[in-house]
Amino acid sequence: MSKIVRKVISTPAAPAAIGAYSQAVKVNETLYISGQIGLNPKTMEFVSDDVEEQAKQVLTNMGEVLKAAGMDFTNVIKTTVLLVDINDFTKVNTVYSSFFKDPYPARAAFAVNQLPKLAKVEIEAIAVGPISES
């Protein structure tokens, strides 16, 4: 049996982890991106209380993690969207559609009671493809 080799992917261009987790971990050609929330990576504060602005920052942060792994949004095959208010789904989907293009990744969306730091939206992702550390 071959040994699984994990490599942590990290970038200062996305918010630092606020708990015991990595921004992303790669195993072979698969990249697992931890849930991102709408924090400005420089201030570690939310960019806004507005769910659309938070969603935009979430996906901007995710893009920076992908970039650090030598990937982009076209490599993403699955996302999970967590919303404090499921009524925000359409607003978040509009922002999401500006980052992802057809063929879209598979996706699940859930309403949750609360998110870290009282975020309104969190998105995690799985990406595949050749990974090069930049």
TORKOL-4160 file (C-alpha; in steps of 0.2 Angstrom, whole numbers, padded with zeros to 4 digits, m for minus):
134
<pt num="1" X="0000" Y="0000" Z="0000"/>
<pt num="2" X="0007" Y="0017" Z="m0005"/>
<pt num="3" X="0009" Y="0031" Z="0008"/>
<pt num="4" X="m0003" Y="0046" Z="0007"/>
<pt num="5" X="0007" Y="0062" Z="0005"/>
<pt num="6" X="m0002" Y="0077" Z="0011"/>
<pt num="7" X="0005" Y="0095" Z="0008"/>
<pt num="8" X="m0002" Y="0110" Z="0016"/>
<pt num="9" X="m0006" Y="0125" Z="0004"/>
<pt num="10" X="m0006" Y="0142" Z="0012"/>
<pt num="11" X="m0005" Y="0160" Z="0006"/>
<pt num="12" X="m0005" Y="0177" Z="0015"/>
<pt num="13" X="m0017" Y="0183" Z="0001"/>
<pt num="14" X="m0031" Y="0174" Z="0010"/>
<pt num="15" X="m0037" Y="0174" Z="0028"/>
<pt num="16" X="m0026" Y="0164" Z="0040"/>
<pt num="17" X="m0034" Y="0150" Z="0048"/>
<pt num="18" X="m0044" Y="0155" Z="0063"/>
<pt num="19" X="m0044" Y="0137" Z="0071"/>
<pt num="20" X="m0035" Y="0120" Z="0070"/>
<pt num="21" X="m0036" Y="0118" Z="0051"/>
<pt num="22" X="m0026" Y="0123" Z="0035"/>
<pt num="23" X="m0032" Y="0134" Z="0021"/>
<pt num="24" X="m0030" Y="0119" Z="0009"/>
<pt num="25" X="m0022" Y="0102" Z="0009"/>
<pt num="26" X="m0017" Y="0093" Z="m0007"/>
<pt num="27" X="m0016" Y="0074" Z="m0009"/>
<pt num="28" X="m0009" Y="0069" Z="m0026"/>
<pt num="29" X="m0019" Y="0080" Z="m0039"/>
<pt num="30" X="m0033" Y="0084" Z="m0027"/>
<pt num="31" X="m0034" Y="0100" Z="m0017"/>
<pt num="32" X="m0046" Y="0101" Z="m0003"/>
<pt num="33" X="m0050" Y="0119" Z="0001"/>
<pt num="34" X="m0056" Y="0123" Z="0019"/>
<pt num="35" X="m0072" Y="0134" Z="0021"/>
<pt num="36" X="m0069" Y="0152" Z="0017"/>
<pt num="37" X="m0078" Y="0166" Z="0025"/>
<pt num="38" X="m0079" Y="0184" Z="0019"/>
<pt num="39" X="m0064" Y="0191" Z="0029"/>
<pt num="40" X="m0052" Y="0203" Z="0022"/>
<pt num="41" X="m0035" Y="0194" Z="0024"/>
<pt num="42" X="m0026" Y="0210" Z="0029"/>
<pt num="43" X="m0038" Y="0215" Z="0043"/>
<pt num="44" X="m0046" Y="0198" Z="0047"/>
<pt num="45" X="m0063" Y="0208" Z="0048"/>
<pt num="46" X="m0078" Y="0206" Z="0037"/>
<pt num="47" X="m0078" Y="0216" Z="0021"/>
<pt num="48" X="m0096" Y="0220" Z="0025"/>
<pt num="49" X="m0112" Y="0214" Z="0033"/>
<pt num="50" X="m0120" Y="0212" Z="0016"/>
<pt num="51" X="m0121" Y="0194" Z="0011"/>
<pt num="52" X="m0117" Y="0198" Z="m0007"/>
<pt num="53" X="m0101" Y="0207" Z="m0002"/>
<pt num="54" X="m0096" Y="0193" Z="0009"/>
<pt num="55" X="m0099" Y="0180" Z="m0004"/>
<pt num="56" X="m0088" Y="0190" Z="m0016"/>
<pt num="57" X="m0074" Y="0190" Z="m0003"/>
<pt num="58" X="m0076" Y="0172" Z="0001"/>
<pt num="59" X="m0074" Y="0168" Z="m0018"/>
<pt num="60" X="m0059" Y="0180" Z="m0020"/>
<pt num="61" X="m0051" Y="0172" Z="m0005"/>
<pt num="62" X="m0054" Y="0155" Z="m0013"/>
<pt num="63" X="m0046" Y="0161" Z="m0029"/>
<pt num="64" X="m0031" Y="0166" Z="m0019"/>
<pt num="65" X="m0029" Y="0148" Z="m0012"/>
<pt num="66" X="m0032" Y="0140" Z="m0029"/>
<pt num="67" X="m0018" Y="0152" Z="m0036"/>
<pt num="68" X="m0006" Y="0147" Z="m0022"/>
<pt num="69" X="m0009" Y="0129" Z="m0028"/>
<pt num="70" X="m0006" Y="0133" Z="m0046"/>
<pt num="71" X="m0025" Y="0131" Z="m0050"/>
<pt num="72" X="m0040" Y="0142" Z="m0054"/>
<pt num="73" X="m0059" Y="0140" Z="m0053"/>
<pt num="74" X="m0059" Y="0129" Z="m0068"/>
<pt num="75" X="m0051" Y="0116" Z="m0058"/>
<pt num="76" X="m0065" Y="0116" Z="m0045"/>
<pt num="77" X="m0076" Y="0100" Z="m0046"/>
<pt num="78" X="m0087" Y="0102" Z="m0030"/>
<pt num="79" X="m0092" Y="0115" Z="m0018"/>
<pt num="80" X="m0102" Y="0116" Z="m0002"/>
<pt num="81" X="m0111" Y="0132" Z="0002"/>
<pt num="82" X="m0117" Y="0136" Z="0020"/>
<pt num="83" X="m0129" Y="0150" Z="0022"/>
<pt num="84" X="m0136" Y="0157" Z="0039"/>
<pt num="85" X="m0152" Y="0162" Z="0029"/>
<pt num="86" X="m0157" Y="0151" Z="0015"/>
<pt num="87" X="m0167" Y="0166" Z="0008"/>
<pt num="88" X="m0150" Y="0173" Z="0003"/>
<pt num="89" X="m0147" Y="0158" Z="m0009"/>
<pt num="90" X="m0152" Y="0168" Z="m0025"/>
<pt num="91" X="m0140" Y="0183" Z="m0020"/>
<pt num="92" X="m0126" Y="0171" Z="m0016"/>
<pt num="93" X="m0129" Y="0161" Z="m0032"/>
<pt num="94" X="m0128" Y="0177" Z="m0043"/>
<pt num="95" X="m0111" Y="0181" Z="m0035"/>
<pt num="96" X="m0105" Y="0163" Z="m0037"/>
<pt num="97" X="m0110" Y="0163" Z="m0055"/>
<pt num="98" X="m0098" Y="0177" Z="m0058"/>
<pt num="99" X="m0083" Y="0166" Z="m0052"/>
<pt num="100" X="m0088" Y="0149" Z="m0059"/>
<pt num="101" X="m0092" Y="0146" Z="m0078"/>
<pt num="102" X="m0101" Y="0132" Z="m0087"/>
<pt num="103" X="m0097" Y="0117" Z="m0084"/>
<pt num="104" X="m0101" Y="0122" Z="m0066"/>
<pt num="105" X="m0094" Y="0111" Z="m0052"/>
<pt num="106" X="m0106" Y="0100" Z="m0042"/>
<pt num="107" X="m0113" Y="0109" Z="m0027"/>
<pt num="108" X="m0123" Y="0107" Z="m0011"/>
<pt num="109" X="m0130" Y="0121" Z="m0002"/>
<pt num="110" X="m0137" Y="0121" Z="0016"/>
<pt num="111" X="m0144" Y="0133" Z="0029"/>
<pt num="112" X="m0135" Y="0132" Z="0045"/>
<pt num="113" X="m0139" Y="0140" Z="0062"/>
<pt num="114" X="m0122" Y="0149" Z="0064"/>
<pt num="115" X="m0105" Y="0151" Z="0055"/>
<pt num="116" X="m0088" Y="0156" Z="0062"/>
<pt num="117" X="m0087" Y="0174" Z="0067"/>
<pt num="118" X="m0105" Y="0176" Z="0063"/>
<pt num="119" X="m0102" Y="0175" Z="0044"/>
<pt num="120" X="m0117" Y="0175" Z="0033"/>
<pt num="121" X="m0110" Y="0163" Z="0020"/>
<pt num="122" X="m0096" Y="0150" Z="0020"/>
<pt num="123" X="m0090" Y="0140" Z="0005"/>
<pt num="124" X="m0078" Y="0125" Z="0004"/>
<pt num="125" X="m0071" Y="0117" Z="m0012"/>
<pt num="126" X="m0063" Y="0102" Z="m0020"/>
<pt num="127" X="m0052" Y="0105" Z="m0035"/>
<pt num="128" X="m0042" Y="0093" Z="m0046"/>
<pt num="129" X="m0028" Y="0094" Z="m0058"/>
<pt num="130" X="m0010" Y="0096" Z="m0059"/>
<pt num="131" X="m0004" Y="0106" Z="m0044"/>
<pt num="132" X="0011" Y="0117" Z="m0044"/>
<pt num="133" X="0016" Y="0128" Z="m0029"/>
<pt num="134" X="0018" Y="0146" Z="m0034"/>
